[in-house]
Amino acid sequence: MPSKLPKRAVLVATFCAATLAWAQPAISVDELVARHIQALGGQAKLDAVQSVITRGEYREGSFSIPAAFMARMRPYYKTICDPREKLSDVCEGYDGSAWEWYQDPGVVLRTVGPAAAAARHGTDLFDSLVDYKSQGTKVEFVGSELFDGKPAYNLHVTLADGFEKHLFVDQQSFLIVGDRRAAPIHAFGESARSENRIGDYRPVNGVLFSFLVVEVEISTGKELNRFTTQTIEVNTKLDPSFFAPPQYSRTPLQQFLEQLYMERTDPVSVMFTYRQFRAANPSLDTRDGIEFIGYQMAKMSDFNGAVALLKTNAVDYHELRECPIWFRPCL
């Protein structure tokens, strides 16, 4: 008769078996994605959606945008401002390349790097799993784990541009309940490890859309921001020009600032244009505009031109302003 195993050994063996079973993929990536698409409404209904307009409230601490707007259209168009209404102080979008518009000083900037990536990554009508192969996206099964207290499949997603994140798919509904990635909160901020908790799915024209996204800091559970959707409309006919930056006549100063920004990779050209314009317009106050555009150049990581411009601007106006702590090179 075989000897009995000690209770402790039995418990350890049982725990290990349970852990292995939990970690093993019970479903392939293709099957999981297929069930996710079916849960959203099916491929045919997803393919029928050509544009999505979302309105809601964005809240970040005490800061709130009660009438936030976003329009997206295939294949990659996006804008966070409705050109049919009065524009807010800042607008951004993607019409084949990323752009930002600032009412003060009144310039349109075509962005690159992380700023452009942030705009580009928000152009999906649905999520990164829908049509992931045609988008050049790589999806890998990581395992099963609890996300916000519920069992979920963890998928490691790598976009075509190399951006990586984890998507969490609920094991019952097959809807995405969260994503997790490491990224700066703002352009010059330190990286914060955070996750988005996604929920409140509702049908719109036969397709499920999430109506709530809350970003929280993983280590503390502190809420960083939330977006509460109020309305979603699909298949509104929009022209590509709807997603272009604002069109308006530039003042000489606004045109000058945009030209400096376009030359940002060439410090010699930046300083030539700066000196010549200043000499031709001695009575024009360029101080604040140059300070703004210098920091925008730095945001694109073109530090040499930005430092030269900001230092010269400070000297020309007889004041060396103290720089923000995130931009010590200008001191």
N, C-alpha and C positions, 0 to 999 in steps of 0.2 A: 504494500500500500504506500503511495507516494506521500512524502512528508509535506506538511502544510507550510505555506509561506508565512512569515511574520506579517502581522496586520500592517505594519509600516511599509513593508515591501509591496504589499498588495495596493495600498493607497498610492504609493509612488508610481507603480506601473499603470494604475488606472488614470492618474493625473496626466502622465506622459502620453498615454493613448488618446485621451481627450484633447490634449493640446495639439497633438499631431493631426487629429481629425479636424480640429478647428482651423489649423493652418493650411490644410490641403485645399486646393481649389476644387470646389464642388461643381464648378461650371467653367467653361472656356470663355475667353474674352469675346469671341464672336457670338456665342450663345447669349452671354450677358448683355452685350450691346443690342442684339436683336430683341431681347425681352424688354430692354429699356426703351427702344424705339416703339415697340408695340404698346408699352405703358403710356407713352406720350400721346398716342393716337394712331400710330401706324405710319409706315413710310409714305404711302400715297397722300395722306393728309398733311404730313410734314412737307413734302415736295410741293404741295399746292400753295404753301405760304411763301409769298414773294417779298413782303415787307411787314414790319412790326413797329407800331408806335406805342410807346409806354409812357404813361404819366403817373407820377407818384410823389412821395415826400422822401427826401434824403435828410438824415439827421446825423450829425457828428458832435457829440457832447451837447453844448448849448446852441451850437450853430445848426440852422435848419434851412433847407430849401423846400418850401411847402408845395411848389408847383414845378418839380423837376420834370424834365422832358428828355426823351431819347427816341430817335427814329433810326431804324436800320433797314437796309434793303440789299437783296442779292446783287452782285456777288460779295461786296465788301463795304458798302456805303454805311456811314454812320454820322450822326450829329446829335449834340446834346442841347441844341437850341432850335426853336421853331422859327424859321425866317419869316413866317407869316405874322408873327407877333413882335412886340418890342423886345429887342435883345437885352440880355443882362450884361453885367460888367465884363464877364469872361465867357467865351464859347470855344468849343473844340469839336473836331470831327475828323473823318477820314473819307476822302473822295478818290483814292488811288495813292495818296500819301497823307500823312498826318499833318494837321494844322491846328494852330491856336490863335484866337483873336482876343485882343485886349482893348476895351473901350478907351482906357487911359494907358498909354498915349495914343491909341488908335492905330494899331499895327496888326498885321497878319504874319505869323511866323510858321514856316514849315519845319517840323521837328524831326529829329533823328534819335537813335539810341533808346534808352528806357522810356522816355516820354512818348516816342512814336510807338513803341511796343505796347504800352498801356492802351493807346487808342486802337491799335490794330487788333489786340486780343479781345476787344469788346465788340467786334463786328459780327460775331456768330448770331444767327437768328435764334438758335436753341442752345446747344452746348457743344463741348469738344468731342463727344462720342458720336453724335449724329454725323454721318458721312465722313468719319474720321480717316478712312483710307484714302479717299479722294483729296483730302486736305493735306496729306503727307504727315499725318499725326501718328505717333507710335503709342500703343496702349498695352501695358503689361499688368498682369494679375499679381498683386502683392500678397493678398491674403484676406482673411476675415477678421474684423475687430469691432469693438463698440465705438460708435460715433454719436456723441451727444446722448449716450445711454442706450442706443439701439444697435442691434447687429447690422453690419454693413459690409459690403465688399470694398476693399481698398484697391484702387487702380492707379498705377503710375502712368501719367500722361506726359509725353514729350511732343510739343508742337513742332512744326516744320522749321521754325526759327530757333529751336533749341530751348525755348522756355519750358520749364518743368513744373508740374503740380501733381497733387494727388486728388482724385475724385472719389467720393464715397457714395456708393449706390445701396439704397435700402434693400435688404434681402427679401422683404415681403412685396413691396410695391414696385421695385426696380426703378424707382425715381432717384435722381441725384439729390442727396440730402446735405451735401457739403463739399467744400474743396479746401485744400490746404497748400500753402506755398510760403516761401520766404521772399519778401520784397519790401523796399522802402515804403513807408506810409506816404511820404511826400518826396519830391525830387531830391532834396538834400538831407532827408531824415535818415536816422540809423535804421537798419533792417529790423523788422519786428516779426516774430514768428506768430502768425495768426491763422485763423480758419474762418471760412464763411459757412454759416448754418443756413441752409436753404429749405424753404417749405411753403405751406399754404398754397398748394397747387389747385388751380381752377381751370375748367375748360373754356376755351375761346375758339369758336368755330371748329369744334371737335378736336382741338389740340390742347394738352395740359401745359400751362405756364405757371411758374412759381410767382407768387405775389409777395414774398417776403425773403429778404436776404439780410442777415445780421453778421457782421464781422466782429469776432472776439479775439482777444489775446489768449493764446492757449495756456500759458503758464499761470495766469491769474483769473481767467474767465471774464476779464473786463471787456465791456462792449466798446468797440472802437467807432463803429458807425452802423447804420441800418438804412435800408431802402424798402419802403412800403409802397407797393404798387396799388394805384387806385383804379386805373383803367388800362386796358390793352385793346388795340384795334389792329386787325391784320388786313393786308392786301389793299390798303389805301394806295391809289396810283400816285407815284411820286417820280418826278424827273430827276436825273442825276444832279442837275444844278441845285436841287433842294439841299444837297449835302456839301455844297461848295462854301468857302468862307464868305463873310459879308462883302458885298461889292460897294465901293464908295470912292469918292475923289480924295486922294491924299493931299495933305498940306505938304509944303517943302520939307518940314521937319519930319513928318511921318514917313515920307518917302526916303529921306536920309537915314532914318533909324532902320528901316527895313533893309536898305542897301548895306549898311554896316553889318547887320545880322547875316546877310547872305555871304559876306566876305569873311566870316568869322574864323575860317580855317587858315587864313592868310593875314597874320598880324601886320605885315608891312602895308598891305592894301587897306586894312582897317584904319591904320594911323594916317595914311595918305588922305583917304576920304575924309576922315575927321578933321584934319588940319585945314584942308582946302575948303570944306564947307564952313568951318568956323571963321576962316579969313574972309569968305565972301558974305557972311551973315553975322557981322560983329555984334549987332544989337539983339540977335535972337537968343533967348535963354534956352540952352540945350542941356543944362545940368541934369534935371530929373530924368529926361528922356534917355540920356547917355547912361545914367546909372541903371535904369531899367533894362536897357538893351545889353549892357555889360553883364548883368546877372543872368539874362537869358542865354547869352553866349556861354557862360560858365555852366549853365544847366545842360548844355549840349557837350560838355567836357572840353570845350575849346578854350582852355585856360590862358594860353599865351596872349591871344588877342584880347581876351576879357581883362586880364591884369593890366596890360599896357593901356587899354582904353580907360579903365576905372582910375588908374593912377593919374593919367594926364587930365582927366575930367576933374579930379579932386584938386590938382595943382592949379588948373585954369580958374577954378572958382574959389581958390584960397582956403580950402577946408579939406583936411584929411579926415573924412568921416570914419568912425570905428566900424569895421566890417562885422557882419554876423559871424558867430563862432564857427559856422560850417564853411566859411570862405576866408580863411586866414591868409591865402596867398596875396591878397590885395593890400595887406599891411606893409 
